[in-house]
Amino acid sequence: MSRAFNSPRHQAGVSLVELMIALVIGLALMLGVIQVFSASREASQLAQGNAAVQENARFALEFLQRDIRMAGHFGCVNDQAHFVKGEGDPVSHIGGVATGSGSPLDFSVSVQGYEAPDTAPNGTLTLGANWSGASGLPSALQALNPRGGSDVLVLRFLSPVGVPVTSIGTGSNPEIGFNSTAGERLTEGGVGAPTLFGLADCSHADVFVGTYAAGKVTAVSGALTRYNVQPTGETMLYRAESIAYYVGTGASGEPALMRARAKSDGTGYDIPEELVEGIENLQVMYGLDATGVITSTALPVGNITFQQPANGVSTGTDADAAGQWRRVGQVQVGVLARSPNPATATASAAALNDPRLLGVRFAPAATNDRRYRVAYESTIALRNRLFGN
């Protein structure tokens, strides 16, 4: 019996050349898959950064718009109208506060701002640089540690919702009575124990410090006998607000839009609230009434003919400065929002494409941090500064 030998034509396998070709093809396919995955990942990060920026900026502008619109609200008569009547309203029962001084409790000034250097129109800030802080900040605002490069905005007003007053006591510490259920409105917005209040009707307005309890507020000082109570009168009790908006450092170490309420003892501001993360810069411009000096004989006309940064309105700390801030009838705000995490964003190739806020250009950093940035602006009319309302 003879042994059969395999013929070469019956042998099967892969030659070295074929194996190398297969490896090259597989490597090319793998590189393609990796590129597709990498591009998809970058697109996803960019989309997430874009979504985060849009959401944060929308919330930031919502907070700012709501409170800016309330500036100057002192009941059914605004602060401009009270001023030109010349009867001293709103009367402040808070001692040691000079008008225009920048005190947190100066309710004679409803809108007041502080300008950061190099942030007027046509100014330039370089991303990632150490920006200088706002100029002329009172010590109470300095204690909040606002980040450099951003403006600071202070607003004062009576809360939008008041409570009808049913009784007012006599003496230097009168009790103001109201329906306890309706009075819960005074504790809305995260202020569980308010201490600053305002009384107002369509003739007068008073601001004072008090202690809140169910159905009553006890004024710390000041007689409040010139008001008629319900049901024959229209006197309302409000929570008084003095709020500072600025860009600070949030809990995560990232820039954030911050808000701080003034303390009733005049020592400064309470612990600030972190409202929205990722807000890197805040810019503010102020529209001024055509009347240069508002008096009882030179009334505001309601025409906004000038727009200035804060240092173009006034940098003073006296009654004349307060008069210039009283001219503000429009506020234009802008926020530069950035993604909380790197989002594979590329630096702009030309200065024309750099983000801008109210004329301020943000030049690219020396090293790109890959954050996605967008500038948002809004123009707000101070509806309580519409003279005659």
C-alpha positions in Angstrom: 0.0 0.0 0.0 1.6 3.3 -1.1 1.4 6.5 1.0 -0.4 9.5 -0.6 1.4 12.8 -0.6 -0.5 16.1 -0.7 0.0 18.0 -3.9 1.0 21.7 -3.6 -2.2 22.6 -5.4 -4.2 21.1 -2.6 -2.5 23.1 0.2 -4.6 26.1 1.7 -3.4 29.1 3.8 -2.5 32.9 3.7 0.7 34.1 2.4 2.7 36.8 4.1 1.8 39.3 1.4 -1.9 38.6 1.9 -1.5 38.9 5.6 0.2 42.3 5.3 -2.5 43.6 3.0 -5.2 42.4 5.4 -3.5 44.2 8.3 -3.2 47.4 6.3 -6.9 47.3 5.4 -7.9 46.6 9.0 -5.7 49.4 10.3 -7.3 51.8 7.8 -10.8 50.8 8.8 -9.8 51.1 12.5 -8.4 54.6 12.0 -11.6 55.5 10.2 -13.7 54.3 13.1 -11.5 56.2 15.6 -11.8 59.4 13.6 -15.6 59.0 13.4 -15.7 58.4 17.1 -13.5 61.3 17.9 -15.5 63.7 15.7 -18.7 62.5 17.2 -17.3 62.9 20.7 -16.1 66.5 19.9 -19.5 67.3 18.4 -21.2 66.0 21.5 -19.0 68.0 23.8 -19.6 71.1 21.7 -23.3 70.6 21.7 -23.3 70.0 25.5 -21.3 73.2 26.0 -23.6 75.1 23.7 -26.7 73.9 25.6 -25.2 74.7 29.0 -24.2 78.2 27.9 -27.7 78.9 26.5 -29.4 77.7 29.6 -27.2 79.5 32.0 -27.4 82.8 30.0 -31.1 82.6 29.8 -31.4 82.1 33.6 -29.0 84.9 34.2 -30.8 87.4 32.0 -34.1 86.4 33.6 -32.9 87.2 37.1 -31.4 90.5 36.0 -34.4 91.6 33.9 -36.9 90.8 36.6 -35.2 92.9 39.3 -34.1 95.7 37.0 -37.7 96.3 35.9 -38.6 96.7 39.6 -36.0 99.4 40.3 -37.7 102.6 41.5 -40.9 100.8 42.6 -42.3 102.5 45.7 -46.0 101.6 45.7 -48.3 103.1 43.1 -46.1 106.1 42.7 -42.5 105.7 41.5 -39.4 107.3 43.0 -39.0 109.9 40.3 -42.6 111.1 40.8 -42.1 111.2 44.6 -39.0 113.2 44.2 -40.4 115.9 42.0 -43.4 116.3 44.4 -40.8 117.6 46.9 -42.3 116.0 50.0 -39.2 114.0 51.0 -40.5 110.6 49.8 -39.5 108.0 50.2 -38.8 108.8 53.8 -36.1 106.6 55.3 -36.2 105.7 59.0 -32.8 104.2 58.8 -30.2 106.4 60.5 -26.7 107.2 59.3 -27.3 106.9 55.6 -26.3 109.9 53.4 -28.0 110.2 50.0 -25.8 109.1 47.1 -23.2 107.7 49.5 -23.3 104.1 48.1 -24.6 102.8 51.4 -26.5 99.5 50.9 -29.5 101.1 52.6 -29.6 104.3 50.6 -33.1 104.0 49.2 -32.9 107.5 47.7 -31.0 105.9 44.8 -32.8 103.0 43.1 -30.2 102.2 40.4 -26.5 102.5 41.0 -23.5 101.0 39.1 -19.8 100.6 39.3 -17.6 100.3 36.2 -14.7 97.9 35.7 -11.6 99.4 34.0 -11.3 99.0 30.2 -14.9 97.9 29.9 -16.4 101.0 28.3 -17.4 100.6 24.6 -14.3 99.9 22.4 -12.5 98.4 25.4 -10.7 95.1 25.2 -10.2 92.3 27.8 -8.0 89.3 27.2 -9.5 86.0 28.3 -7.6 84.3 31.0 -5.9 87.5 32.1 -6.1 89.0 35.5 -8.8 91.7 35.1 -9.0 94.7 37.4 -12.0 95.1 39.7 -14.7 97.7 39.4 -13.6 101.2 40.5 -14.9 103.1 43.4 -16.6 100.2 45.2 -17.8 101.0 48.7 -16.4 98.7 51.4 -19.6 96.8 51.7 -19.4 95.8 48.0 -15.6 95.1 48.2 -16.3 92.6 51.0 -18.3 90.5 48.5 -15.1 89.9 46.5 -16.5 90.5 43.0 -14.3 89.1 40.2 -12.3 91.6 38.1 -13.4 92.8 34.7 -17.1 92.8 35.5 -19.4 95.7 36.4 -21.4 95.8 39.6 -25.1 96.7 39.7 -27.1 97.7 42.8 -30.9 97.9 42.7 -33.3 99.2 45.4 -37.1 98.9 45.3 -40.2 97.7 47.2 -41.2 94.1 46.4 -43.7 93.6 43.5 -46.4 92.1 45.8 -47.6 93.9 48.9 -50.0 93.2 51.7 -53.0 95.4 52.6 -52.5 97.0 56.0 -55.4 96.7 58.5 -53.9 98.5 61.4 -51.0 100.8 62.4 -50.0 101.4 66.0 -48.7 104.6 67.5 -45.4 105.5 69.1 -41.8 105.1 68.0 -42.1 101.3 67.5 -45.6 100.9 65.9 -47.0 97.5 65.0 -48.4 97.1 61.5 -51.2 94.6 61.2 -52.3 92.5 58.2 -53.9 89.2 57.3 -51.4 86.5 58.4 -52.1 84.3 55.3 -51.6 87.2 52.9 -48.5 88.2 54.9 -46.7 85.1 53.8 -46.1 86.9 50.5 -43.5 88.9 52.4 -41.4 85.8 52.9 -41.3 84.7 49.3 -38.1 84.4 47.2 -36.1 82.7 49.9 -36.4 85.5 52.5 -37.9 83.6 55.4 -37.3 86.4 58.0 -37.4 89.8 56.3 -36.2 92.8 58.2 -36.5 95.7 55.7 -39.9 97.0 54.9 -41.8 99.7 53.1 -45.2 101.3 53.6 -46.7 103.1 50.7 -50.0 104.5 49.3 -50.5 106.7 46.3 -49.2 109.8 48.2 -46.3 108.7 50.4 -43.7 106.0 51.0 -41.6 105.1 54.1 -38.8 102.6 54.4 -37.9 101.2 57.8 -36.3 98.3 59.7 -38.7 95.9 61.4 -39.3 92.4 62.8 -41.7 90.1 61.1 -44.2 87.8 62.8 -47.4 86.1 61.6 -49.9 88.9 61.0 -47.7 91.8 62.1 -44.5 93.7 61.6 -43.0 95.8 64.4 -41.1 98.8 63.2 -37.8 99.4 65.0 -38.1 103.1 64.8 -40.2 105.8 63.2 -43.7 107.0 63.6 -46.0 105.9 60.7 -49.1 107.8 61.4 -49.8 109.5 58.1 -51.4 106.5 56.5 -55.0 105.3 56.3 -55.6 101.6 56.7 -58.0 99.2 55.1 -60.9 99.2 54.3 -61.0 103.0 53.7 -57.3 103.5 52.9 -55.0 102.0 50.2 -51.9 101.5 52.4 -49.8 98.5 51.5 -46.9 96.9 53.3 -44.0 95.6 51.2 -40.6 94.0 51.7 -37.9 96.5 50.9 -35.1 95.2 48.7 -31.5 96.4 48.2 -29.7 93.9 45.9 -26.2 93.8 44.4 -25.6 91.8 41.3 -22.0 90.9 40.3 -19.8 88.1 39.0 -18.1 86.2 41.8 -16.6 82.8 42.3 -19.0 80.0 42.8 -18.8 76.9 45.1 -17.1 74.9 42.3 -14.4 77.6 41.8 -16.0 78.7 38.5 -17.3 82.2 37.8 -20.9 82.7 38.6 -23.6 85.4 38.6 -24.1 86.3 42.3 -26.7 88.3 44.2 -26.5 89.7 47.7 -29.1 91.4 49.8 -28.3 94.3 52.1 -28.4 93.7 55.9 -30.8 95.8 57.8 -28.2 96.8 60.4 -26.2 98.7 57.7 -23.1 96.7 58.1 -23.0 95.4 54.5 -24.6 92.5 52.6 -25.7 89.0 53.7 -24.1 85.8 52.4 -24.4 86.0 48.6 -26.5 83.6 46.6 -24.9 81.8 43.6 -27.6 82.2 41.0 -26.1 80.9 37.8 -22.7 79.2 37.1 -20.6 79.8 34.1 -21.2 83.6 33.9 -17.7 84.9 33.2 -18.5 88.6 32.7 -21.2 91.2 33.4 -21.4 94.5 31.5 -24.0 97.3 32.1 -24.9 100.5 30.3 -27.3 103.1 31.5 -29.8 105.1 29.4 -30.3 108.6 30.8 -33.4 110.9 30.6 -33.0 114.0 28.4 -33.5 116.2 31.5 -30.0 116.9 32.8 -31.0 117.7 36.4 -34.5 116.5 37.6 -36.2 118.9 39.9 -39.8 119.9 40.8 -39.7 122.4 37.9 -37.5 120.4 35.5 -39.4 117.1 35.1 -38.2 114.0 33.4 -39.5 113.8 29.9 -39.1 110.0 29.4 -36.8 110.4 26.3 -33.7 108.3 26.7 -31.2 110.3 24.7 -27.9 109.3 26.3 -26.3 106.0 27.1 -23.3 105.8 29.4 -21.3 103.3 31.4 -21.5 103.7 35.2 -18.5 106.1 35.4 -20.2 108.2 32.7 -23.3 108.6 34.9 -21.6 109.6 38.1 -18.7 108.5 40.3 -19.8 110.9 43.1 -21.1 110.0 46.6 -23.3 113.0 47.2 -26.8 114.3 46.4 -25.7 115.5 43.0 -24.6 112.0 42.1 -27.9 110.6 43.4 -29.6 113.1 41.0 -27.7 111.7 38.0 -28.6 108.1 38.9 -32.2 109.3 39.2 -32.1 110.0 35.4 -31.6 106.4 34.5 -34.7 105.1 32.6 -33.1 102.2 30.8 -30.5 99.6 31.6 -28.7 97.5 29.0 -27.0 94.4 30.4 -24.7 91.8 28.8 -23.4 88.5 30.1 -20.5 86.4 28.7 -21.4 82.8 29.4 -18.9 80.0 29.1 -19.3 76.2 29.3 -18.6 74.6 32.7 -16.2 72.2 31.1 -13.9 72.2 28.1 -16.1 71.8 25.0 -13.5 71.5 22.2 -14.2 75.0 21.1 -11.5 76.7 19.0 -10.2 80.2 19.4 -11.5 82.8 16.8 -9.2 83.3 13.9 -9.9 87.0 13.5 -10.6 89.8 15.9 -13.9 90.4 14.1 -15.2 87.1 15.4 -14.2 87.6 19.0 -17.1 87.7 21.5 -18.3 91.2 22.4 -20.5 92.6 25.2 -21.9 96.2 24.8 -18.8 97.1 22.7 -16.3 95.3 24.9 -14.1 92.9 23.0 -12.8 89.6 24.6 -9.6 88.7 22.9 -8.5 85.1 22.8 -6.2 83.8 25.6 -2.6 82.9 24.8 -3.6 79.2 25.5 -7.0 78.1 24.4 -8.9 76.6 27.3 -11.4 75.0 24.9 -14.4 76.5 26.6 -17.4 77.4 24.5 -18.4 81.1 25.0 -21.3 83.2 23.8 -22.2 86.8 24.6 -25.9 87.7 25.3 -27.4 91.2 25.7 -30.7 92.6 26.8 -32.2 96.1 27.0 -34.6 96.7 29.8 -36.9 99.7 30.3 -37.4 100.7 33.9 -41.1 100.6 33.9 -41.2 102.3 37.3 -39.3 105.2 35.9 -41.9 105.9 33.3 -42.8 109.3 34.7 -46.4 109.8 35.4 -47.2 106.1 36.0 
